[in-house]
């Protein structure tokens, strides 16, 4: 659950807080899909979990 664009509460109860703006170039270099990079440019979007799940599902579908 994202409290706001910079604070995320994991299902484990751990709170993650972004200290700085996301490094978009590093995201690209690590294989983050280009269509998602701008969505995370300001931090965690409200639908971040759905975006990641959809992406992971698309990878799984391609591997079958």
C-alpha positions as CSV (number, residue, x, y, z in Angstrom):
1,X,0.0,0.0,0.0
2,X,1.4,3.4,-0.9
3,X,0.8,6.1,1.6
4,X,2.0,8.7,-0.8
5,X,4.4,8.8,-3.8
6,X,7.5,8.4,-1.5
7,X,6.3,6.1,1.2
8,X,5.3,2.4,0.7
9,X,4.0,0.0,3.3
10,X,4.8,-3.6,2.4
11,X,2.5,-6.5,3.3
12,X,5.2,-7.6,5.9
13,X,4.6,-4.3,7.7
14,X,7.9,-2.8,6.6
15,X,7.8,0.8,5.6
16,X,9.9,1.9,2.6
17,X,10.6,5.6,2.1
18,X,12.3,7.0,-1.0
19,X,15.1,9.3,0.0
20,X,15.5,10.9,-3.4
21,X,13.7,10.9,-6.8
22,X,13.9,7.6,-8.6
23,X,17.0,7.2,-10.9
24,X,15.2,6.7,-14.2
25,X,18.3,5.8,-16.1
26,X,19.3,3.2,-13.6
27,X,15.7,1.7,-13.9
28,X,16.2,1.4,-17.6
29,X,19.7,-0.1,-17.3
30,X,18.3,-2.7,-14.9
31,X,15.7,-3.8,-17.4
32,X,12.7,-1.9,-16.1
33,X,10.2,-1.7,-19.0
34,X,10.3,1.6,-20.8
35,X,6.5,2.1,-20.7
36,X,6.6,1.9,-16.9
37,X,9.6,4.2,-16.2
38,X,7.7,7.4,-16.5
39,X,4.9,6.0,-14.3
40,X,7.4,5.8,-11.4
41,X,9.3,9.0,-12.2
42,X,7.6,10.8,-9.3
43,X,7.7,7.9,-6.9
44,X,5.2,5.1,-6.4
45,X,2.0,5.7,-8.4
46,X,-1.3,4.9,-6.7
47,X,-1.7,1.8,-8.8
48,X,2.0,0.7,-8.5
49,X,1.1,-2.9,-7.4
50,X,-1.2,-3.4,-10.4
51,X,1.4,-2.1,-12.8
52,X,4.1,-4.4,-11.5
53,X,1.7,-7.4,-11.4
54,X,0.6,-6.8,-15.0
55,X,4.2,-6.5,-16.1
56,X,5.2,-9.8,-14.3
57,X,2.2,-11.6,-15.8
58,X,3.1,-10.5,-19.3
59,X,6.6,-11.9,-18.8
60,X,5.1,-15.2,-17.5
61,X,2.8,-15.3,-20.5
62,X,5.7,-14.8,-22.9
63,X,7.6,-17.7,-21.3
64,X,4.9,-20.2,-21.8
